[in-house]
Amino acid sequence: MNLVTRCPKCATAFRVLPAQLGARNGQVRCGKCNTVFDGIAALVDASDAPKVKEAASAPPLEEPLPEFLAEPAPPRRGPWPLLAALAALALIAQALLHFRSEIAASMPMARGPLEEACRMLACELRLPRQVKLLSIDSYEVRPDPQREGVIVLNAVIRNRAPFTQEYPALQLTLTDDANRELVSRAILPREYLEPALVSRGIEAGGEAAVTVHFDASRTRATGYELVLFYPS
């Protein structure tokens, strides 16, 4: 709907739209004398506009609207929303890839899709390897009563994670009286377990008893240290 407003200074009449009047609380600028006025308060009856035009020798009602009244162009949306969405998807994909083993262990229904994704990405879906969720409940190192120079390591490893994990490797270090390292040996799961048990992993909350014989005949060790780790 077209409305007609009239400049209170020069009496020039203009056709305006309700949206244009509402854009700046009704304030408009006269296209002839540049006076700013309240276009709402200055509305006139459209039928009276020609009389106003004739009396004031104003330009015709059909003259172009001033630039002030032109509808603003819609803002252009740059690529940032799309880039932000892509970045979020990339982070989610990285998290899924990094924690794929934990997700597959805790959510069996996700194993199939994750295995398919690993086939496409040439990655491996193994059991989780969260060494911080493993603990050594007890262990001891003592001489083997049947073989001189041989020591026996007995230990109990517990999995405190809520999912099955790979069996860890053991790092046994023998030290002297000054706590200096004399000899160190890495013991892999296949050296202290049967192959069938190694592939199954340690169940959630489960434990594994370890017994390993170690040749210490060339050292005079008085101390020892046992650490769990996963080979890289």
C-alpha distance (Angstrom), angle and dihedral (degrees) to the residues before:
residue distance angle dihedral
M1 . . .
N2 3.84 . .
L3 3.80 118.9 .
V4 3.77 128.5 -169.0
T5 3.79 123.1 -134.8
R6 3.81 126.2 -179.1
C7 3.78 129.4 -145.2
P8 3.82 107.8 -119.0
K9 3.82 91.3 -146.9
C10 3.80 105.8 47.2
A11 3.82 99.0 12.8
T12 3.81 92.4 -127.0
A13 3.82 111.1 156.9
F14 3.77 124.9 -143.0
R15 3.76 135.8 -171.2
V16 3.81 110.9 -124.9
L17 3.81 137.3 174.1
P18 3.82 124.6 -127.3
A19 3.82 89.4 -117.4
Q20 3.80 90.3 55.6
L21 3.76 92.3 51.4
G22 3.79 91.3 48.1
A23 3.81 94.6 49.6
R24 3.85 94.1 81.1
N25 3.76 103.8 15.2
G26 3.81 91.2 -84.6
Q27 3.83 96.9 -55.0
V28 3.81 112.5 142.0
R29 3.80 136.1 167.9
C30 3.77 122.6 -127.5
G31 3.78 111.2 -116.4
K32 3.80 91.3 -146.8
C33 3.80 107.3 42.6
N34 3.83 99.9 13.2
T35 3.78 92.6 -124.6
V36 3.80 113.9 156.0
F37 3.79 112.3 -138.8
D38 3.79 143.9 156.5
G39 3.79 102.9 -84.4
I40 3.80 92.0 -167.9
A41 3.79 94.7 53.6
A42 3.81 89.4 45.7
L43 3.81 96.3 53.0
V44 3.78 114.2 133.6
D45 3.75 135.0 -171.1
A46 3.80 108.8 -85.5
S47 3.81 89.4 -134.3
D48 3.80 89.5 60.3
A49 3.78 94.6 49.6
P50 3.83 96.3 90.1
K51 3.84 90.2 53.6
V52 3.77 89.8 52.1
K53 3.79 90.2 47.6
E54 3.81 92.1 50.7
A55 3.74 95.3 45.6
A56 3.77 95.0 47.6
S57 3.83 97.2 34.5
A58 3.79 86.0 -126.7
P59 3.83 123.8 170.1
P60 3.80 114.8 -91.1
L61 3.75 120.1 -80.0
E62 3.82 90.9 -113.9
E63 3.84 94.1 64.9
P64 3.90 112.8 126.2
L65 3.78 116.9 -85.1
P66 3.82 115.5 -104.0
E67 3.79 115.8 -100.3
F68 3.80 87.9 -110.9
L69 3.80 89.8 67.4
A70 3.79 96.8 45.1
E71 3.80 115.4 117.2
P72 3.83 109.3 -104.2
A73 3.78 115.2 -115.7
P74 3.81 113.7 -109.5
P75 3.81 111.9 -99.3
R76 3.78 114.8 -100.2
R77 3.76 114.8 -118.4
G78 3.75 111.9 -136.0
P79 3.80 126.6 -148.3
W80 3.83 93.3 -90.3
P81 3.85 98.0 98.8
L82 3.78 90.6 50.8
L83 3.80 92.3 45.5
A84 3.81 90.9 48.7
A85 3.81 91.0 51.2
L86 3.82 91.2 49.0
A87 3.81 91.0 48.8
A88 3.81 90.9 51.4
L89 3.81 91.1 50.3
A90 3.81 90.2 49.1
L91 3.81 91.3 52.7
I92 3.80 91.3 49.5
A93 3.81 90.6 49.4
Q94 3.81 91.2 49.8
A95 3.79 91.5 50.1
L96 3.80 91.7 49.5
L97 3.80 90.7 49.1
H98 3.80 94.1 46.9
F99 3.81 95.3 47.0
R100 3.81 96.4 33.9
S101 3.82 92.9 119.2
E102 3.80 93.8 51.1
I103 3.82 91.9 45.7
A104 3.80 92.6 49.4
A105 3.82 91.5 47.7
S106 3.81 95.5 48.9
M107 3.84 96.8 35.9
P108 3.84 110.2 40.2
M109 3.82 91.4 -176.5
A110 3.81 88.7 64.2
R111 3.80 95.0 55.0
G112 3.81 94.8 83.7
P113 3.83 96.2 53.4
L114 3.81 91.0 42.4
E115 3.80 92.0 51.1
E116 3.80 89.6 50.5
A117 3.81 90.5 49.3
C118 3.81 90.8 49.9
R119 3.80 90.8 51.9
M120 3.80 88.9 55.3
L121 3.81 94.5 43.9
A122 3.82 96.0 40.3
C123 3.80 92.2 -121.9
E124 3.80 130.3 133.9
L125 3.79 127.2 -115.9
R126 3.79 104.9 -147.8
L127 3.77 134.1 161.1
P128 3.81 113.8 -78.9
R129 3.80 118.3 -84.0
Q130 3.80 106.0 -158.0
V131 3.79 101.7 152.3
K132 3.82 91.3 -179.2
L133 3.80 87.7 66.6
L134 3.81 92.2 56.3
S135 3.79 125.4 81.8
I136 3.78 139.6 -177.7
D137 3.78 105.4 -124.2
S138 3.80 93.5 -171.3
Y139 3.78 140.3 -18.1
E140 3.77 141.2 171.0
V141 3.78 137.9 -173.9
R142 3.81 117.5 -149.8
P143 3.81 137.5 159.9
D144 3.77 117.1 -88.2
P145 3.84 105.2 -112.7
Q146 3.80 91.4 -150.4
R147 3.83 100.7 46.2
E148 3.78 125.5 45.6
G149 3.81 115.5 -132.0
V150 3.79 93.0 16.8
I151 3.80 122.0 112.3
V152 3.79 127.6 -161.5
L153 3.79 123.7 -137.9
N154 3.81 116.9 -155.1
A155 3.80 118.1 -177.9
V156 3.81 141.7 157.4
I157 3.81 117.4 -142.4
R158 3.79 119.4 -162.5
N159 3.79 129.1 -162.3
R160 3.82 109.0 -143.3
A161 3.80 93.9 178.5
P162 3.84 121.6 107.6
F163 3.81 88.6 -124.0
T164 3.80 139.0 52.6
Q165 3.80 114.9 -84.9
E166 3.78 137.8 -166.9
Y167 3.77 116.7 -95.5
P168 3.79 108.8 -101.3
A169 3.77 129.9 -129.6
L170 3.81 119.4 -113.0
Q171 3.79 126.4 -132.1
L172 3.83 110.4 -156.2
T173 3.79 114.9 -170.5
L174 3.82 124.3 -174.0
T175 3.81 118.4 -153.9
D176 3.80 138.0 -172.0
D177 3.81 131.0 -127.3
A178 3.81 91.0 -75.3
N179 3.81 90.9 51.7
R180 3.79 90.9 -110.4
E181 3.77 117.8 150.2
L182 3.80 113.6 -104.4
V183 3.76 102.2 170.9
S184 3.79 136.1 -10.7
R185 3.78 130.7 -163.9
A186 3.79 133.0 -171.9
I187 3.80 113.3 -141.6
L188 3.80 115.2 -159.1
P189 3.84 123.5 -151.1
R190 3.80 92.4 -108.1
E191 3.82 88.4 60.5
Y192 3.78 94.7 58.8
L193 3.83 102.1 28.5
E194 3.78 139.4 46.6
P195 3.85 114.0 -100.3
A196 3.82 92.5 -114.3
L197 3.80 91.2 56.4
V198 3.79 93.4 45.5
S199 3.81 92.5 59.7
R200 3.80 92.9 50.5
G201 3.80 95.2 55.8
I202 3.79 128.5 -155.1
E203 3.79 111.9 -51.6
A204 3.79 121.0 -127.8
G205 3.80 107.1 -75.4
G206 3.79 90.2 3.0
E207 3.79 129.6 130.0
A208 3.80 138.2 -148.1
A209 3.79 128.0 -149.5
V210 3.80 114.1 -139.2
T211 3.80 128.1 -160.6
V212 3.80 119.4 176.3
H213 3.80 131.7 168.4
F214 3.78 116.8 -140.9
D215 3.81 128.4 -167.2
A216 3.81 107.1 -131.2
S217 3.80 98.3 158.2
R218 3.82 92.7 119.3
T219 3.78 95.4 52.6
R220 3.75 137.4 63.5
A221 3.75 97.2 -145.3
T222 3.78 121.2 177.7
G223 3.79 99.2 173.3
Y224 3.76 140.5 31.5
E225 3.79 142.8 -166.6
L226 3.82 130.1 -156.2
V227 3.81 122.7 -159.0
L228 3.82 130.8 178.0
F229 3.81 119.4 -137.3
Y230 3.79 143.7 154.6
P231 3.81 117.0 -124.6
S232 3.79 113.3 -120.3
